[in-house]
Amino acid sequence: MSMSVICRWATRPAKWLDRVRLNPDGAVTIVTGASSGIGRCLCEMLSDRGATVVAVARRRERLEELRQRATVGKIIPVAGDITDGGVRESIIDVAANVRGGAVDLLVNNAGVGAIGPFADASPARLREVMEVNFFAPAELTRIAIKHLARSPAAVIANISSVLGHRAVPNKSEYCASKFAMHGWSDSLRAELAPRGIQVTLVSPSTTDSEFFDALVHTGADQTSSSIGSWTPDRVARAAMAAILARRSEVILSLGGKALVYADRIAPPIMNAILKQK
Ligand SMILES: NC(=O)c1ccc[n+]([C@@H]2O[C@H](COP(=O)([O-])OP(=O)(O)OC[C@H]3O[C@@H](n4cnc5c(N)ncnc54)[C@H](OP(=O)(O)O)[C@@H]3O)[C@@H](O)[C@H]2O)c1
């Protein structure tokens, strides 16, 4: 190999250095779970920066409030349950109508939690958590892909959890759903790279939202304690930065990083620490 070839190879721009950013101004975006918490903050941030946001959740009146506070036309509410295939079709139809079929960003954020021992829970709890947190976003993504492929800098942002990296007791259904989202995101990222679509996995730790008021199939005696919760606004700002930079994955909060990296380094120690007495 000649010296000039080696020099050209060594000085070529590294792909990760000249990564294309997602420009929110004029972008067509979809955010599920838009009626509260992280999703609501993301809708406000995206619409404030010039994006059109198809905002999805079941609580219609919350979406209407969101629409009224934004610049006219920037928030398009779609009220419905994402586990319903017809609702998913209408989300994509509405988004595809904004700019000739192209969609720039899909944020799979809607999610529910459940707390309590697996052995005592009903099969319905596992079914509901997996339907909302995994099957619905996966199927919504499947029908969005051909529209995302028409964007110059598309992103699928999956709002997962640090519990999709390290599981803990009494949240088995939730951990399973977020592990599923994690594995699926990694696979999809590799598959969609040739089509120019990035998959950004965002893993927050405990967030001070309505999440713990909306737990499914969970007794009032089941609670979860945590220190150092982030506000939804802070999580959304960090998620937004990762999305616009089209990063592959981001783990939020020091505590979250400590949990995930300690588990990667020494899983047996984490297993011993988390074992129920
Ligand atoms: N809070 C935490 O501690 C925490 C930590 C790590 C990760 N996360 C993840 O962050 C994401 C957002 O949670 P959050 O903390 O912002 O909670 P949140 O305030 O409870 O928001 C959840 C959103 O999901 C929507 N949603 C739930 N089920 C739905 C369904 N079947 N169809 C359509 N929308 C549905 C809710 O709206 P409607 O009720 O109006 O439908 C709501 O807008 C979730 O994926 C969650 O797993 C949360």
PDBQT file of the ligand as one rigid body, heavy atoms in Angstrom, charges set to zero:
ROOT
HETATM    1  N1  LIG A 301     -41.127   7.922  35.923  1.00  0.00    +0.000 N 
HETATM    2  C1  LIG A 301     -40.034   7.163  36.041  1.00  0.00    +0.000 C 
HETATM    3  O1  LIG A 301     -39.509   6.955  37.152  1.00  0.00    +0.000 OA
HETATM    4  C2  LIG A 301     -39.399   6.566  34.803  1.00  0.00    +0.000 A 
HETATM    5  C3  LIG A 301     -38.094   6.056  34.913  1.00  0.00    +0.000 A 
HETATM    6  C4  LIG A 301     -37.500   5.505  33.785  1.00  0.00    +0.000 A 
HETATM    7  C5  LIG A 301     -38.194   5.430  32.599  1.00  0.00    +0.000 A 
HETATM    8  N2  LIG A 301     -39.468   5.930  32.517  1.00  0.00    +0.000 N 
HETATM    9  C6  LIG A 301     -40.170   5.807  31.245  1.00  0.00    +0.000 C 
HETATM   10  O2  LIG A 301     -40.446   7.094  30.732  1.00  0.00    +0.000 OA
HETATM   11  C7  LIG A 301     -41.615   7.031  29.914  1.00  0.00    +0.000 C 
HETATM   12  C8  LIG A 301     -42.536   8.191  30.276  1.00  0.00    +0.000 C 
HETATM   13  O3  LIG A 301     -42.940   8.046  31.628  1.00  0.00    +0.000 OA
HETATM   14  P1  LIG A 301     -43.266   9.281  32.593  1.00  0.00    +0.000 P 
HETATM   15  O4  LIG A 301     -42.367   9.160  33.766  1.00  0.00    +0.000 OA
HETATM   16  O5  LIG A 301     -43.304  10.541  31.847  1.00  0.00    +0.000 OA
HETATM   17  O6  LIG A 301     -44.726   8.821  33.097  1.00  0.00    +0.000 OA
HETATM   18  P2  LIG A 301     -46.191   9.487  32.979  1.00  0.00    +0.000 P 
HETATM   19  O7  LIG A 301     -46.160  10.904  33.424  1.00  0.00    +0.000 OA
HETATM   20  O8  LIG A 301     -47.080   8.530  33.689  1.00  0.00    +0.000 OA
HETATM   21  O9  LIG A 301     -46.473   9.459  31.411  1.00  0.00    +0.000 OA
HETATM   22  C9  LIG A 301     -46.869   8.289  30.742  1.00  0.00    +0.000 C 
HETATM   23  C10 LIG A 301     -47.554   8.687  29.465  1.00  0.00    +0.000 C 
HETATM   24  O10 LIG A 301     -47.910   7.501  28.736  1.00  0.00    +0.000 OA
HETATM   25  C11 LIG A 301     -49.260   7.627  28.295  1.00  0.00    +0.000 C 
HETATM   26  N3  LIG A 301     -49.842   6.303  28.130  1.00  0.00    +0.000 N 
HETATM   27  C12 LIG A 301     -49.878   5.289  29.024  1.00  0.00    +0.000 A 
HETATM   28  N4  LIG A 301     -50.520   4.236  28.516  1.00  0.00    +0.000 NA
HETATM   29  C13 LIG A 301     -50.894   4.579  27.259  1.00  0.00    +0.000 A 
HETATM   30  C14 LIG A 301     -51.601   3.918  26.233  1.00  0.00    +0.000 A 
HETATM   31  N5  LIG A 301     -52.045   2.658  26.378  1.00  0.00    +0.000 N 
HETATM   32  N6  LIG A 301     -51.827   4.576  25.071  1.00  0.00    +0.000 NA
HETATM   33  C15 LIG A 301     -51.383   5.854  24.906  1.00  0.00    +0.000 A 
HETATM   34  N7  LIG A 301     -50.695   6.519  25.841  1.00  0.00    +0.000 NA
HETATM   35  C16 LIG A 301     -50.466   5.895  27.012  1.00  0.00    +0.000 A 
HETATM   36  C17 LIG A 301     -49.937   8.472  29.376  1.00  0.00    +0.000 C 
HETATM   37  O11 LIG A 301     -51.048   9.173  28.850  1.00  0.00    +0.000 OA
HETATM   38  P3  LIG A 301     -52.601   8.798  29.026  1.00  0.00    +0.000 P 
HETATM   39  O12 LIG A 301     -52.779   8.247  30.408  1.00  0.00    +0.000 OA
HETATM   40  O13 LIG A 301     -53.291  10.111  28.809  1.00  0.00    +0.000 OA
HETATM   41  O14 LIG A 301     -52.880   7.814  27.946  1.00  0.00    +0.000 OA
HETATM   42  C18 LIG A 301     -48.835   9.473  29.682  1.00  0.00    +0.000 C 
HETATM   43  O15 LIG A 301     -48.879  10.540  28.765  1.00  0.00    +0.000 OA
HETATM   44  C19 LIG A 301     -42.223   5.646  30.129  1.00  0.00    +0.000 C 
HETATM   45  O16 LIG A 301     -41.925   4.814  29.035  1.00  0.00    +0.000 OA
HETATM   46  C20 LIG A 301     -41.532   5.147  31.371  1.00  0.00    +0.000 C 
HETATM   47  O17 LIG A 301     -41.432   3.742  31.393  1.00  0.00    +0.000 OA
HETATM   48  C21 LIG A 301     -40.079   6.515  33.591  1.00  0.00    +0.000 A 
ENDROOT
TORSDOF 0
